[in-house]
Amino acid sequence: MMRSLNIALALAAAAVGSQGAMAALAIGAKAPDFTTRGAMAGKTFTLTLSHQLKRGPVVLYFFPKAFTPGCSAEAREFAEHIEDFRKAGATVIGMSADPVDDLVAFSTKECAGKFAVASAGPNIVSGYDVALKMRPGMTDRTSYVIAPSGRIAFVHSEMNYAGHVKSTLAAVEAMKQK
């Protein structure tokens, strides 16, 4: 009981520290379900969030634009740690307002074919409140950990990509220990 309480408190403290002014969905909020087109290892497919949640928690990370230095570095870091996310039972999905054609190449080159990236259309961007205010048509950098129940369990919203992988992995691992 005490261990669960400590984990919950640590997650809450980390989330408060990580929630920047950009993040709109609060911990505990219902994550909007969506269906969109995505790519993995260069192959396109239809992705539905609720189907992914049936397998376990989902790390849904929004990034501004494929093949930019920070977004490429973040994708490579997620790819390097994908086995850690899988061991914790989580699925990683990158989301961008980029067209699917751009994400097909990104899924192979930067994601190393290890996780899906998908196109975030206007309804998804609005639903997760991740529109990059200073650059219309792009998303800000916000990472959500969504519990299998469909509720937001953790948020990290910061334009610097450093820390997104580490914080979301810690949140997923803490969920597994409960």
Secondary structure in CASP SS format (residue, H / E / C, confidence):
PFRMAT SS
TARGET T0000
AUTHOR 0000-0000-0000
METHOD secondary structure of the structure
MODEL  1
M C 1.00
M H 1.00
R H 1.00
S H 1.00
L H 1.00
N H 1.00
I H 1.00
A H 1.00
L H 1.00
A H 1.00
L H 1.00
A H 1.00
A H 1.00
A H 1.00
A H 1.00
V H 1.00
G H 1.00
S H 1.00
Q C 1.00
G C 1.00
A C 1.00
M C 1.00
A C 1.00
A C 1.00
L C 1.00
A C 1.00
I C 1.00
G C 1.00
A C 1.00
K E 1.00
A C 1.00
P C 1.00
D C 1.00
F C 1.00
T E 1.00
T E 1.00
R E 1.00
G E 1.00
A E 1.00
M E 1.00
A C 1.00
G C 1.00
K E 1.00
T E 1.00
F E 1.00
T E 1.00
L E 1.00
T E 1.00
L H 1.00
S H 1.00
H H 1.00
Q H 1.00
L H 1.00
K C 1.00
R C 1.00
G C 1.00
P C 1.00
V E 1.00
V E 1.00
L E 1.00
Y E 1.00
F E 1.00
F C 1.00
P C 1.00
K C 1.00
A C 1.00
F C 1.00
T C 1.00
P H 1.00
G H 1.00
C H 1.00
S H 1.00
A H 1.00
E H 1.00
A H 1.00
R H 1.00
E H 1.00
F H 1.00
A H 1.00
E H 1.00
H C 1.00
I H 1.00
E H 1.00
D H 1.00
F H 1.00
R H 1.00
K H 1.00
A C 1.00
G C 1.00
A C 1.00
T E 1.00
V E 1.00
I E 1.00
G E 1.00
M E 1.00
S E 1.00
A C 1.00
D C 1.00
P C 1.00
V H 1.00
D H 1.00
D H 1.00
L H 1.00
V H 1.00
A H 1.00
F H 1.00
S H 1.00
T H 1.00
K H 1.00
E C 1.00
C C 1.00
A C 1.00
G C 1.00
K C 1.00
F C 1.00
A E 1.00
V E 1.00
A E 1.00
S E 1.00
A C 1.00
G C 1.00
P H 1.00
N H 1.00
I H 1.00
V H 1.00
S H 1.00
G H 1.00
Y C 1.00
D C 1.00
V C 1.00
A E 1.00
L C 1.00
K C 1.00
M C 1.00
R C 1.00
P C 1.00
G C 1.00
M C 1.00
T E 1.00
D C 1.00
R C 1.00
T E 1.00
S E 1.00
Y E 1.00
V E 1.00
I E 1.00
A C 1.00
P C 1.00
S C 1.00
G C 1.00
R E 1.00
I E 1.00
A E 1.00
F E 1.00
V E 1.00
H E 1.00
S E 1.00
E C 1.00
M C 1.00
N C 1.00
Y C 1.00
A C 1.00
G C 1.00
H H 1.00
V H 1.00
K H 1.00
S H 1.00
T H 1.00
L H 1.00
A H 1.00
A H 1.00
V H 1.00
E H 1.00
A H 1.00
M H 1.00
K H 1.00
Q H 1.00
K C 1.00
END
